[in-house]
Amino acid sequence: MWKFIHAADIHLDSPLHGLERYEGAPVEEIRSATRRAFDNLIELAIDEEVAFVLLVGDLYDGDWKDYNTGLYFVERMGRLREAGIRVFIVAGNHDAASQITKHLRLPDNVTLFSTRKPERVVLDDLNVSICGQGFATRAVVDDISQDYPQGDPQLFNIGLLHTCLDGKPGHEPYAPCSVDGLRSKGYQYWALGHVHKREEVSQDPWIVFPGNIQGRHVREVGPKGCTLVTVDSGEIVEVEHRDLDVMRWSRCELDISASETVDDIYEQVRKGLQSALDSADGRPVAVRLVLQGACSAHSTLHAGREHWIQEYRALATGLGGAGIWLEKVSIKTTPPVSSGEVLERDDALSGLLRAIRDMELDGFALDDLAEEISTLRQKLPAELLGGDDPLNPTNPEFLKDTLEDIKELLVNRLLSKENGA
């Protein structure tokens, strides 16, 4: 009986993207998270006495500013070498962007597969065949799995492939292939990478995306880690996820329709944040709080938006200290259903309200708006922009949220006038 670890999408020293502009962001903790998660991977490999480790693409995060990232990696590979653990790597799309990587000498326990064609390595002591091909360029759009050799029926066959498979939302369509195509090769295990969410695509044969080892932003929520595989007499007997992450990301989406007052909402938020903290299993957690639904406190929330955001930030701090951080608070509530009576009328006010409610901006319009804001910023004196620039032309989502707030503000102001307020 022997074991191996399958990991992918390490993204060592992945850069931050605008987190500094969020007040209270644990910048240093996030910056070092990928390294600390990778340290956990090394410790797991040694503790479990695995035969080898598979790293399936995007070990790095594009080109490095210096050699520190590479030196760190080489030192960790040296630790595995001392433990008698071999490592097999295929380059992914992010690795292909690195120039320094191509000139980095790795320890002799590490095999970096060719980027020109599929390459096979046979481990005679285990009767194992490992086959892989890395990315020579950032964008590989061909099905490179077609050129992988057929599995040897006398061996336990493993394929390493950085791929989108048949297409995954939010991921570039690189090295596309099909489950049937992979199955036709006669391998016992396909170790995939590129998709950051864990998925057991198939169990006959095993085709697995382990996900990345550490979430880097709020779109990568929940536990992150690697897959530990146990093989006995040439058969896979266990495939299990092992957590490696050192901090978690979470979306706390609350329907506050049933909450009558802001105090009720506050209590609902407290319970939601406590649940997010509990589910992180002792790790620090970064939370995006989203309040939605039709509620009677809608106008109060939007009128005092900044006040309530700070209230919820203070609540999070009180719950977990440095253990929980509100990455963002989105208030997406709507007025109570009763206000819909105004919208259903046939008069000028109801027509204006419906027009505001139905107003949408597509992606092209948002891009145009971002460009206009960017041009405006260039013409403004630096002292007017200040350190915390409220205009963020590089983030269409920010613009969309801002426009939604403007719509809600207009609707509430008109309804208040209607009610004589």
C-alpha positions as CSV (number, residue, x, y, z in Angstrom):
1,M,0.0,0.0,0.0
2,W,1.3,3.5,-0.9
3,K,0.0,7.0,-1.1
4,F,0.4,10.1,-3.2
5,I,-0.8,13.8,-3.0
6,H,-2.4,15.6,-5.9
7,A,-2.4,19.4,-5.6
8,A,-2.8,22.2,-8.2
9,D,-3.0,26.0,-8.6
10,I,-0.7,26.9,-5.8
11,H,-0.1,30.5,-7.1
12,L,2.9,31.0,-4.8
13,D,3.2,34.7,-3.7
14,S,0.1,35.6,-5.6
15,P,-0.2,39.4,-5.6
16,L,-3.0,41.3,-3.9
17,H,-5.5,43.1,-6.1
18,G,-6.7,46.3,-4.4
19,L,-7.1,44.9,-0.9
20,E,-5.1,47.8,0.5
21,R,-8.1,50.1,-0.2
22,Y,-10.3,48.2,2.3
23,E,-10.0,49.5,5.8
24,G,-8.7,46.9,8.3
25,A,-7.8,44.4,5.6
26,P,-5.3,41.7,6.9
27,V,-2.9,42.5,4.1
28,E,0.1,40.8,5.5
29,E,-1.8,37.7,6.4
30,I,-3.3,37.4,2.9
31,R,0.0,38.1,1.2
32,S,1.7,35.2,3.1
33,A,-1.2,32.8,2.9
34,T,-0.1,30.8,-0.2
35,R,3.3,30.1,1.3
36,R,1.9,29.0,4.6
37,A,-0.6,26.8,2.9
38,F,2.2,25.3,0.8
39,D,4.1,24.6,4.0
40,N,1.1,22.7,5.2
41,L,1.3,20.6,2.0
42,I,4.9,19.8,2.6
43,E,4.2,18.8,6.2
44,L,1.3,16.6,5.1
45,A,3.4,14.8,2.6
46,I,6.1,14.0,5.2
47,D,3.6,13.0,7.9
48,E,1.7,10.7,5.5
49,E,4.9,9.3,4.1
50,V,3.6,9.6,0.6
51,A,5.6,8.1,-2.3
52,F,5.3,11.3,-4.4
53,V,3.5,14.6,-4.9
54,L,1.8,15.8,-8.1
55,L,1.7,19.5,-8.7
56,V,-0.6,20.1,-11.7
57,G,-0.1,23.6,-13.0
58,D,0.0,27.2,-11.9
59,L,2.6,26.6,-9.2
60,Y,3.6,30.3,-9.7
61,D,1.5,33.3,-10.4
62,G,3.2,34.6,-13.5
63,D,6.6,36.2,-13.7
64,W,8.4,36.9,-10.4
65,K,9.9,40.3,-9.4
66,D,13.0,38.4,-8.0
67,Y,14.3,35.0,-7.1
68,N,12.8,34.8,-3.6
69,T,9.7,32.9,-4.7
70,G,11.9,30.3,-6.6
71,L,14.4,30.0,-3.7
72,Y,11.6,29.3,-1.3
73,F,10.2,26.6,-3.6
74,V,13.6,24.9,-4.1
75,E,14.1,24.8,-0.3
76,R,10.7,23.1,0.2
77,M,11.5,20.6,-2.5
78,G,14.8,19.9,-0.7
79,R,12.8,19.0,2.4
80,L,10.8,16.5,0.4
81,R,14.1,15.1,-1.1
82,E,15.4,14.5,2.5
83,A,12.2,12.6,3.2
84,G,12.6,10.4,0.1
85,I,9.5,12.0,-1.6
86,R,9.5,12.6,-5.4
87,V,7.7,15.5,-7.0
88,F,6.2,15.6,-10.5
89,I,5.1,18.9,-12.0
90,V,3.4,20.2,-15.2
91,A,3.4,23.9,-16.0
92,G,0.1,25.7,-16.3
93,N,-0.9,28.9,-18.0
94,H,0.5,31.2,-15.2
95,D,3.7,29.2,-15.1
96,A,4.2,29.8,-18.8
97,A,4.4,33.5,-18.2
98,S,7.5,33.2,-15.9
99,Q,10.9,33.8,-17.5
100,I,12.9,33.1,-14.3
101,T,11.3,29.7,-13.9
102,K,12.8,28.4,-17.1
103,H,16.4,28.9,-15.7
104,L,15.8,27.6,-12.2
105,R,17.6,24.4,-11.3
106,L,15.4,22.1,-9.3
107,P,16.6,19.3,-6.9
108,D,16.9,15.8,-8.4
109,N,13.8,14.5,-6.7
110,V,11.7,16.9,-8.9
111,T,10.6,16.1,-12.5
112,L,9.3,18.9,-14.6
113,F,7.4,17.5,-17.6
114,S,8.1,18.6,-21.1
115,T,6.0,21.4,-22.7
116,R,6.6,20.2,-26.3
117,K,4.9,16.8,-26.1
118,P,3.5,14.3,-23.5
119,E,6.3,12.7,-21.5
120,R,6.1,9.5,-19.5
121,V,8.0,8.5,-16.4
122,V,7.9,4.9,-15.0
123,L,8.5,4.2,-11.3
124,D,9.7,0.6,-11.3
125,D,9.6,0.3,-7.5
126,L,5.8,1.0,-7.5
127,N,4.8,-0.2,-11.0
128,V,3.5,3.3,-11.7
129,S,3.5,5.2,-15.0
130,I,3.1,9.0,-14.7
131,C,2.5,11.0,-17.9
132,G,2.2,14.8,-18.4
133,Q,2.7,17.8,-20.6
134,G,3.0,21.4,-19.5
135,F,2.0,24.7,-21.1
136,A,4.6,26.1,-23.5
137,T,2.6,29.3,-23.8
138,R,0.0,31.1,-21.6
139,A,-2.9,30.2,-23.9
140,V,-3.0,26.6,-25.0
141,V,-6.3,26.1,-26.8
142,D,-5.7,22.6,-28.3
143,D,-6.7,19.3,-26.7
144,I,-3.2,18.1,-25.8
145,S,-4.6,15.0,-24.0
146,Q,-5.2,13.4,-27.4
147,D,-1.4,12.9,-27.7
148,Y,-1.0,11.2,-24.3
149,P,0.0,7.5,-24.7
150,Q,-2.4,4.7,-23.9
151,G,-2.1,3.3,-20.4
152,D,0.0,0.3,-19.8
153,P,-2.2,-2.6,-18.5
154,Q,0.7,-3.9,-16.4
155,L,1.1,-0.5,-14.6
156,F,-0.9,1.9,-12.5
157,N,-1.3,4.8,-14.8
158,I,-1.6,8.5,-13.8
159,G,-2.1,11.5,-16.1
160,L,-1.3,15.0,-15.2
161,L,-3.2,17.7,-17.2
162,H,-3.8,21.4,-16.6
163,T,-7.2,21.9,-18.4
164,C,-10.6,23.5,-18.3
165,L,-12.0,20.0,-19.3
166,D,-15.3,20.7,-21.1
167,G,-15.4,24.3,-19.9
168,K,-15.8,25.7,-16.4
169,P,-17.5,29.1,-15.6
170,G,-14.9,31.8,-14.6
171,H,-11.9,29.9,-16.1
172,E,-10.2,30.4,-19.4
173,P,-10.9,27.7,-22.0
174,Y,-7.4,26.2,-22.0
175,A,-6.4,22.7,-23.1
176,P,-10.1,21.6,-23.5
177,C,-10.8,17.9,-23.4
178,S,-13.7,15.5,-22.6
179,V,-14.3,12.9,-19.9
180,D,-14.8,10.3,-22.6
181,G,-11.5,11.3,-24.2
182,L,-9.6,10.9,-20.9
183,R,-11.4,7.7,-20.1
184,S,-10.3,6.2,-23.4
185,K,-6.7,6.4,-22.4
186,G,-7.0,3.6,-19.9
187,Y,-5.5,5.5,-16.9
188,Q,-6.5,4.8,-13.3
189,Y,-6.2,8.4,-12.2
190,W,-6.3,11.7,-14.0
191,A,-4.8,14.5,-11.9
192,L,-6.3,17.8,-13.2
193,G,-5.6,21.4,-12.5
194,H,-6.7,24.9,-13.5
195,V,-10.2,24.9,-11.9
196,H,-10.0,26.3,-8.4
197,K,-13.0,24.5,-7.0
198,R,-12.6,20.9,-5.9
199,E,-14.5,18.4,-8.0
200,E,-14.5,14.7,-8.4
201,V,-15.5,14.6,-12.0
202,S,-15.5,10.8,-12.3
203,Q,-14.7,7.8,-10.1
204,D,-14.3,5.3,-13.0
205,P,-11.6,6.2,-13.6
206,W,-10.8,8.8,-11.0
207,I,-10.8,12.3,-12.6
208,V,-10.2,14.9,-10.0
209,F,-9.8,18.7,-9.7
210,P,-8.4,19.2,-6.2
211,G,-9.0,23.0,-6.3
212,N,-6.4,25.5,-5.1
213,I,-4.7,25.1,-1.8
214,Q,-5.6,28.6,-0.6
215,G,-8.5,31.0,-1.5
216,R,-7.1,34.3,-2.6
217,H,-10.3,36.4,-2.9
218,V,-14.1,36.2,-2.1
219,R,-14.8,34.2,-5.3
220,E,-12.8,31.3,-3.8
221,V,-14.8,30.5,-0.8
222,G,-14.8,27.5,1.6
223,P,-12.2,24.9,2.5
224,K,-9.2,24.7,0.2
225,G,-6.5,22.0,0.0
226,C,-5.3,18.9,-1.8
227,T,-6.3,15.3,-2.5
228,L,-4.7,12.4,-0.7
229,V,-4.9,9.1,-2.7
230,T,-4.3,5.6,-1.2
231,V,-3.4,2.7,-3.5
232,D,-3.4,-0.9,-2.5
233,S,-2.4,-3.8,-4.8
234,G,-2.8,-1.5,-7.8
235,E,-6.3,-0.4,-6.9
236,I,-7.4,3.0,-5.5
237,V,-8.9,2.4,-2.1
238,E,-9.3,5.9,-0.8
239,V,-9.5,9.4,-2.3
240,E,-9.9,12.2,0.4
241,H,-9.7,15.9,0.6
242,R,-7.3,17.4,3.1
243,D,-7.5,21.1,4.2
244,L,-4.4,23.1,3.8
245,D,-5.6,26.7,3.8
246,V,-4.7,29.1,6.6
247,M,-7.5,31.5,6.1
248,R,-11.0,31.3,4.6
249,W,-13.2,33.4,2.4
250,S,-17.0,33.4,2.9
251,R,-20.1,35.0,1.5
252,C,-22.8,35.6,4.1
253,E,-26.0,36.3,2.1
254,L,-28.9,37.1,4.4
255,D,-32.6,37.4,3.4
256,I,-33.8,40.0,5.9
257,S,-37.4,40.1,4.6
258,A,-38.8,38.9,8.0
259,S,-36.8,41.4,10.0
260,E,-39.1,44.2,11.2
261,T,-36.5,46.6,12.6
262,V,-32.8,47.5,12.3
263,D,-32.3,45.8,15.6
264,D,-33.7,42.6,14.2
265,I,-31.4,42.9,11.2
266,Y,-28.4,43.5,13.5
267,E,-29.2,40.2,15.4
268,Q,-29.6,38.3,12.1
269,V,-26.2,39.7,10.9
270,R,-24.6,38.6,14.2
271,K,-25.8,35.1,13.8
272,G,-24.7,35.0,10.1
273,L,-21.2,36.2,11.0
274,Q,-20.9,33.8,13.9
275,S,-21.8,31.0,11.6
276,A,-19.1,32.0,9.1
277,L,-16.6,32.2,11.9
278,D,-17.6,28.8,13.2
279,S,-17.4,27.2,9.8
280,A,-13.8,28.4,9.4
281,D,-12.6,25.8,12.0
282,G,-10.4,28.2,13.9
283,R,-8.9,30.0,10.9
284,P,-9.3,33.7,10.2
285,V,-12.1,34.3,7.8
286,A,-12.8,37.2,5.4
287,V,-16.5,37.7,4.8
288,R,-18.6,39.5,2.2
289,L,-21.9,40.4,3.9
290,V,-24.9,40.7,1.5
291,L,-28.3,41.9,2.9
292,Q,-31.2,41.4,0.5
293,G,-34.9,41.0,0.4
294,A,-37.9,43.4,0.8
295,C,-38.0,44.8,4.3
296,S,-39.6,47.7,6.2
297,A,-36.2,48.9,7.2
298,H,-35.0,49.3,3.6
299,S,-35.1,53.2,3.6
300,T,-33.4,53.4,7.0
301,L,-30.6,51.1,5.8
302,H,-29.9,53.0,2.6
303,A,-30.2,56.4,4.2
304,G,-27.7,55.5,6.8
305,R,-25.7,53.1,4.7
306,E,-22.2,54.1,5.9
307,H,-23.4,54.1,9.5
308,W,-24.7,50.5,9.3
309,I,-21.6,49.3,7.4
310,Q,-19.5,50.5,10.3
311,E,-21.9,49.0,12.8
312,Y,-21.5,45.6,11.2
313,R,-17.7,46.0,11.0
314,A,-17.7,46.7,14.7
315,L,-19.9,43.7,15.3
316,A,-17.5,41.5,13.4
317,T,-14.6,42.8,15.4
318,G,-16.4,42.1,18.6
319,L,-17.2,38.6,17.6
320,G,-13.8,37.4,16.5
321,G,-11.2,40.1,17.1
322,A,-8.7,39.6,14.3
323,G,-10.4,36.3,13.4
324,I,-13.0,37.8,11.2
325,W,-12.9,40.7,8.7
326,L,-15.7,42.1,6.6
327,E,-14.3,42.3,3.1
328,K,-17.4,44.2,1.9
329,V,-20.9,45.0,2.9
330,S,-23.5,45.1,0.2
331,I,-27.0,46.3,1.0
332,K,-29.3,45.1,-1.8
333,T,-32.6,45.3,-0.1
334,T,-35.9,46.6,-1.7
335,P,-38.8,48.5,-0.2
336,P,-41.7,46.4,1.3
337,V,-44.2,44.9,-1.1
338,S,-46.7,47.5,-0.2
339,S,-44.7,50.2,-2.0
340,G,-45.3,48.3,-5.2
341,E,-48.8,49.8,-5.3
342,V,-47.2,53.0,-6.4
343,L,-45.4,51.2,-9.2
344,E,-48.6,49.7,-10.5
345,R,-50.4,53.0,-10.9
346,D,-50.7,54.7,-14.3
347,D,-49.3,58.1,-13.6
348,A,-46.1,60.1,-14.1
349,L,-44.5,59.2,-10.8
350,S,-45.1,55.4,-11.2
351,G,-43.7,55.6,-14.7
352,L,-40.6,57.4,-13.5
353,L,-40.1,54.8,-10.7
354,R,-40.5,51.9,-13.2
355,A,-37.9,53.5,-15.5
356,I,-35.4,53.9,-12.7
357,R,-36.0,50.3,-11.5
358,D,-35.6,48.8,-14.9
359,M,-32.5,50.9,-15.8
360,E,-29.6,48.5,-16.4
361,L,-26.1,49.0,-17.8
362,D,-24.5,46.2,-19.8
363,G,-20.8,45.4,-19.7
364,F,-20.0,47.6,-22.6
365,A,-21.7,50.6,-21.0
366,L,-19.8,50.0,-17.8
367,D,-16.6,49.8,-19.7
368,D,-17.3,53.1,-21.4
369,L,-18.2,54.7,-18.1
370,A,-15.0,53.4,-16.5
371,E,-13.0,54.9,-19.3
372,E,-14.8,58.3,-18.9
373,I,-14.0,58.2,-15.1
374,S,-10.4,57.3,-15.8
375,T,-10.1,60.3,-18.2
376,L,-11.7,62.6,-15.6
377,R,-9.3,61.4,-12.9
378,Q,-6.3,62.3,-15.1
379,K,-7.5,65.9,-15.4
380,L,-8.1,66.3,-11.6
381,P,-5.4,67.6,-9.2
382,A,-4.0,64.8,-7.0
383,E,-5.0,66.7,-3.9
384,L,-8.7,66.4,-4.9
385,L,-8.5,62.6,-5.3
386,G,-6.9,62.0,-2.0
387,G,-5.5,58.8,-0.6
388,D,-8.7,56.8,-0.7
389,D,-10.0,57.4,-4.2
390,P,-13.8,56.7,-4.3
391,L,-13.7,56.4,-8.0
392,N,-12.5,52.9,-9.0
393,P,-12.5,52.8,-12.9
394,T,-10.7,49.4,-12.9
395,N,-13.6,47.6,-11.2
396,P,-16.9,47.4,-13.1
397,E,-18.5,45.6,-10.2
398,F,-17.8,48.6,-8.0
399,L,-19.5,50.9,-10.6
400,K,-22.5,48.5,-10.8
401,D,-23.0,48.5,-7.1
402,T,-22.7,52.3,-7.0
403,L,-25.3,52.7,-9.7
404,E,-27.6,50.3,-7.8
405,D,-27.3,52.5,-4.7
406,I,-28.1,55.6,-6.8
407,K,-31.3,53.9,-8.2
408,E,-32.4,52.9,-4.7
409,L,-31.7,56.4,-3.4
410,L,-33.9,57.9,-6.2
411,V,-36.7,55.5,-5.6
412,N,-36.7,56.1,-1.9
413,R,-36.6,59.8,-2.3
414,L,-39.6,59.8,-4.7
415,L,-41.6,57.5,-2.5
416,S,-40.9,59.7,0.5
417,K,-42.2,62.7,-1.4
418,E,-45.3,60.6,-2.4
419,N,-45.9,59.9,1.3
420,G,-45.5,63.5,2.3
421,A,-42.2,63.0,4.1
